[in-house]
Amino acid sequence: MEWYEKWFGEEYKLLYPHRNEAEAKQQVNFLLRQIDLPKGSKILDLCCGCGRHSVELKLRGYDVIGLDLSVDLLEMACSRASECNLDINFIRCDMREIPYKNQFDLIVNFFTSFGYFMDDRENYKVLLSISKALKSNGKFLIDYMNPDHVMKNIVEKDEKNLPHGLKALQERWIDITANRINKKIILIKDGEERIFNESVRMYNLGEMKEMLLKAGLNLTSVYGDFTGSEYNSDSPRMVLIGEKILDKK
């Protein structure tokens, strides 16, 4: 199994408690300031996780579908939508194989849910899949890491105490040859250890723009965070916004 098939479950959610509904609301506010999207527009939340953005967008009056590979996170998303009395269709699917064509007015992809695959061609397939699923002139937002910021600010080791008696030891390193940021997560409870990993390809802005264009997606704006700051080498994020420019067969 690949790292992304093992990791995204309850432990993942506990490790990132700040990725919550309040953050999702802030990010959706930013999204709707940047993209004029009529109520009722069809949105795909790609790699939706536990559904926090899907729920927030549905509450704003949009027709939302959430897609993710993790059964555990999709179950959390369904529970969250049910608690809010919302009817949202959550689908288990690989991000490279979105099962729609020319269907969406907007596709969003939050929290660096891109670059998971070791082969650049497989990561490109994600963008091609996004392009195929968008309507003509449909919009996209990809919230990605800024590799310059990552390299300048990497914390090689840290420890965290998590709920339910869990302790997390994290180790991070950059593979310069493969251009990947890697993380080893050791979760300890009652003396027992469980080990998970993360590994994400670090594409720079030029590489992202080139891949997007090849997939039929035009990059129109880049921001350094969700306040709308200008993107530069010190920006914490690389928030990419654009639109579909042609159909790829």
CORQUIDA-V994777 format. One record per residue. N is the residue number from 1. PSI is psi in whole degrees, -180 to 180 (999 if undefined). NEAR is the number of other C-alpha atoms within 10 Angstrom. D_CENTER is the distance of its C-alpha to the mean C-alpha in whole Angstrom. Layout:
n=N psi=PSI near=NEAR d_center=D_CENTER
n=N psi=PSI near=NEAR d_center=D_CENTER
This chain:
n=1 psi=144 near=5 d_center=20
n=2 psi=161 near=11 d_center=17
n=3 psi=-37 near=13 d_center=16
n=4 psi=-14 near=16 d_center=12
n=5 psi=-20 near=11 d_center=15
n=6 psi=-31 near=13 d_center=17
n=7 psi=-37 near=17 d_center=15
n=8 psi=88 near=19 d_center=12
n=9 psi=-151 near=19 d_center=15
n=10 psi=-38 near=12 d_center=17
n=11 psi=-39 near=15 d_center=17
n=12 psi=-45 near=13 d_center=14
n=13 psi=-38 near=16 d_center=14
n=14 psi=-33 near=16 d_center=17
n=15 psi=-25 near=18 d_center=16
n=16 psi=63 near=10 d_center=13
n=17 psi=-23 near=10 d_center=16
n=18 psi=-13 near=11 d_center=15
n=19 psi=76 near=14 d_center=11
n=20 psi=-172 near=14 d_center=14
n=21 psi=-35 near=14 d_center=15
n=22 psi=-42 near=12 d_center=17
n=23 psi=-42 near=14 d_center=13
n=24 psi=-40 near=20 d_center=12
n=25 psi=-44 near=16 d_center=15
n=26 psi=-43 near=14 d_center=15
n=27 psi=-37 near=19 d_center=12
n=28 psi=-38 near=19 d_center=13
n=29 psi=-47 near=15 d_center=17
n=30 psi=-48 near=15 d_center=16
n=31 psi=-47 near=18 d_center=14
n=32 psi=-18 near=13 d_center=17
n=33 psi=-32 near=11 d_center=19
n=34 psi=-28 near=13 d_center=18
n=35 psi=122 near=14 d_center=18
n=36 psi=108 near=9 d_center=21
n=37 psi=109 near=16 d_center=20
n=38 psi=147 near=11 d_center=23
n=39 psi=144 near=12 d_center=23
n=40 psi=-8 near=13 d_center=23
n=41 psi=150 near=13 d_center=20
n=42 psi=124 near=19 d_center=18
n=43 psi=137 near=25 d_center=15
n=44 psi=123 near=26 d_center=12
n=45 psi=97 near=24 d_center=9
n=46 psi=126 near=26 d_center=7
n=47 psi=58 near=26 d_center=6
n=48 psi=-16 near=27 d_center=7
n=49 psi=-133 near=28 d_center=8
n=50 psi=9 near=29 d_center=12
n=51 psi=15 near=29 d_center=11
n=52 psi=-38 near=22 d_center=12
n=53 psi=-37 near=26 d_center=10
n=54 psi=-47 near=31 d_center=12
n=55 psi=-46 near=29 d_center=15
n=56 psi=-41 near=21 d_center=15
n=57 psi=-38 near=21 d_center=15
n=58 psi=-40 near=20 d_center=18
n=59 psi=-26 near=15 d_center=20
n=60 psi=-1 near=13 d_center=20
n=61 psi=20 near=12 d_center=22
n=62 psi=156 near=18 d_center=19
n=63 psi=108 near=20 d_center=19
n=64 psi=139 near=26 d_center=16
n=65 psi=135 near=22 d_center=15
n=66 psi=138 near=27 d_center=12
n=67 psi=132 near=24 d_center=11
n=68 psi=161 near=24 d_center=10
n=69 psi=-23 near=19 d_center=12
n=70 psi=119 near=22 d_center=13
n=71 psi=-43 near=17 d_center=16
n=72 psi=-47 near=14 d_center=16
n=73 psi=-35 near=22 d_center=13
n=74 psi=-36 near=23 d_center=14
n=75 psi=-40 near=16 d_center=18
n=76 psi=-40 near=17 d_center=16
n=77 psi=-44 near=25 d_center=15
n=78 psi=-41 near=20 d_center=18
n=79 psi=-43 near=15 d_center=20
n=80 psi=-44 near=17 d_center=18
n=81 psi=-41 near=23 d_center=19
n=82 psi=-41 near=13 d_center=23
n=83 psi=-32 near=9 d_center=23
n=84 psi=6 near=12 d_center=23
n=85 psi=44 near=11 d_center=25
n=86 psi=140 near=14 d_center=22
n=87 psi=97 near=14 d_center=22
n=88 psi=133 near=18 d_center=18
n=89 psi=114 near=14 d_center=18
n=90 psi=131 near=23 d_center=16
n=91 psi=136 near=19 d_center=16
n=92 psi=122 near=15 d_center=15
n=93 psi=151 near=17 d_center=14
n=94 psi=137 near=15 d_center=13
n=95 psi=-18 near=20 d_center=10
n=96 psi=-10 near=15 d_center=13
n=97 psi=54 near=14 d_center=16
n=98 psi=123 near=21 d_center=15
n=99 psi=43 near=14 d_center=18
n=100 psi=154 near=13 d_center=19
n=101 psi=127 near=14 d_center=21
n=102 psi=44 near=15 d_center=21
n=103 psi=-28 near=17 d_center=20
n=104 psi=141 near=25 d_center=17
n=105 psi=-26 near=23 d_center=18
n=106 psi=139 near=25 d_center=14
n=107 psi=130 near=23 d_center=11
n=108 psi=148 near=22 d_center=8
n=109 psi=100 near=21 d_center=4
n=110 psi=159 near=19 d_center=3
n=111 psi=54 near=15 d_center=4
n=112 psi=55 near=18 d_center=4
n=113 psi=45 near=17 d_center=3
n=114 psi=148 near=23 d_center=6
n=115 psi=16 near=20 d_center=10
n=116 psi=-29 near=19 d_center=10
n=117 psi=146 near=17 d_center=14
n=118 psi=-32 near=13 d_center=17
n=119 psi=126 near=11 d_center=18
n=120 psi=-31 near=13 d_center=17
n=121 psi=-32 near=10 d_center=18
n=122 psi=-38 near=14 d_center=16
n=123 psi=-38 near=18 d_center=13
n=124 psi=-35 near=20 d_center=15
n=125 psi=-31 near=16 d_center=15
n=126 psi=-47 near=22 d_center=12
n=127 psi=-38 near=22 d_center=13
n=128 psi=-38 near=24 d_center=16
n=129 psi=-39 near=19 d_center=15
n=130 psi=-46 near=33 d_center=13
n=131 psi=-44 near=30 d_center=16
n=132 psi=-35 near=26 d_center=18
n=133 psi=-19 near=24 d_center=17
n=134 psi=148 near=28 d_center=17
n=135 psi=166 near=21 d_center=21
n=136 psi=130 near=17 d_center=23
n=137 psi=16 near=19 d_center=22
n=138 psi=157 near=22 d_center=18
n=139 psi=162 near=27 d_center=16
n=140 psi=154 near=26 d_center=12
n=141 psi=125 near=22 d_center=10
n=142 psi=117 near=20 d_center=7
n=143 psi=106 near=23 d_center=6
n=144 psi=163 near=23 d_center=7
n=145 psi=157 near=25 d_center=10
n=146 psi=109 near=24 d_center=14
n=147 psi=-33 near=23 d_center=15
n=148 psi=-44 near=17 d_center=19
n=149 psi=-41 near=16 d_center=18
n=150 psi=-47 near=18 d_center=16
n=151 psi=-34 near=13 d_center=20
n=152 psi=-27 near=10 d_center=22
n=153 psi=15 near=11 d_center=21
n=154 psi=133 near=12 d_center=20
n=155 psi=111 near=12 d_center=21
n=156 psi=-36 near=11 d_center=23
n=157 psi=144 near=12 d_center=24
n=158 psi=168 near=11 d_center=23
n=159 psi=145 near=13 d_center=24
n=160 psi=140 near=12 d_center=23
n=161 psi=123 near=14 d_center=25
n=162 psi=166 near=16 d_center=23
n=163 psi=165 near=11 d_center=24
n=164 psi=28 near=8 d_center=26
n=165 psi=17 near=9 d_center=28
n=166 psi=144 near=19 d_center=25
n=167 psi=135 near=19 d_center=25
n=168 psi=126 near=21 d_center=22
n=169 psi=127 near=15 d_center=23
n=170 psi=136 near=19 d_center=21
n=171 psi=134 near=16 d_center=21
n=172 psi=144 near=17 d_center=20
n=173 psi=156 near=16 d_center=21
n=174 psi=128 near=19 d_center=20
n=175 psi=100 near=12 d_center=21
n=176 psi=-38 near=9 d_center=23
n=177 psi=-44 near=6 d_center=24
n=178 psi=-6 near=12 d_center=21
n=179 psi=53 near=14 d_center=19
n=180 psi=144 near=20 d_center=16
n=181 psi=127 near=19 d_center=16
n=182 psi=148 near=15 d_center=17
n=183 psi=136 near=18 d_center=17
n=184 psi=127 near=16 d_center=19
n=185 psi=119 near=21 d_center=19
n=186 psi=116 near=18 d_center=23
n=187 psi=127 near=22 d_center=23
n=188 psi=129 near=17 d_center=27
n=189 psi=126 near=12 d_center=28
n=190 psi=38 near=8 d_center=32
n=191 psi=-4 near=8 d_center=33
n=192 psi=142 near=9 d_center=30
n=193 psi=142 near=13 d_center=27
n=194 psi=137 near=10 d_center=24
n=195 psi=131 near=14 d_center=22
n=196 psi=166 near=17 d_center=19
n=197 psi=157 near=17 d_center=17
n=198 psi=145 near=17 d_center=14
n=199 psi=118 near=21 d_center=14
n=200 psi=134 near=20 d_center=12
n=201 psi=132 near=23 d_center=13
n=202 psi=96 near=25 d_center=14
n=203 psi=137 near=20 d_center=15
n=204 psi=175 near=14 d_center=17
n=205 psi=-40 near=16 d_center=17
n=206 psi=-41 near=9 d_center=19
n=207 psi=-41 near=11 d_center=18
n=208 psi=-44 near=17 d_center=15
n=209 psi=-42 near=17 d_center=17
n=210 psi=-44 near=13 d_center=20
n=211 psi=-41 near=21 d_center=17
n=212 psi=-47 near=22 d_center=16
n=213 psi=-41 near=17 d_center=20
n=214 psi=-33 near=14 d_center=21
n=215 psi=0 near=23 d_center=18
n=216 psi=27 near=19 d_center=20
n=217 psi=128 near=29 d_center=17
n=218 psi=121 near=21 d_center=19
n=219 psi=121 near=20 d_center=17
n=220 psi=-26 near=11 d_center=19
n=221 psi=147 near=13 d_center=18
n=222 psi=130 near=21 d_center=16
n=223 psi=156 near=19 d_center=16
n=224 psi=-10 near=22 d_center=16
n=225 psi=-173 near=20 d_center=14
n=226 psi=14 near=18 d_center=14
n=227 psi=-9 near=11 d_center=18
n=228 psi=20 near=14 d_center=18
n=229 psi=156 near=13 d_center=20
n=230 psi=139 near=12 d_center=21
n=231 psi=131 near=19 d_center=19
n=232 psi=-175 near=16 d_center=21
n=233 psi=-19 near=14 d_center=21
n=234 psi=-1 near=14 d_center=20
n=235 psi=138 near=19 d_center=17
n=236 psi=-26 near=20 d_center=15
n=237 psi=168 near=25 d_center=12
n=238 psi=95 near=25 d_center=12
n=239 psi=110 near=25 d_center=11
n=240 psi=128 near=21 d_center=12
n=241 psi=138 near=21 d_center=14
n=242 psi=-162 near=20 d_center=16
n=243 psi=159 near=23 d_center=18
n=244 psi=136 near=26 d_center=19
n=245 psi=-16 near=19 d_center=22
n=246 psi=163 near=17 d_center=24
n=247 psi=135 near=18 d_center=24
n=248 psi=128 near=13 d_center=23
n=249 psi=999 near=5 d_center=25
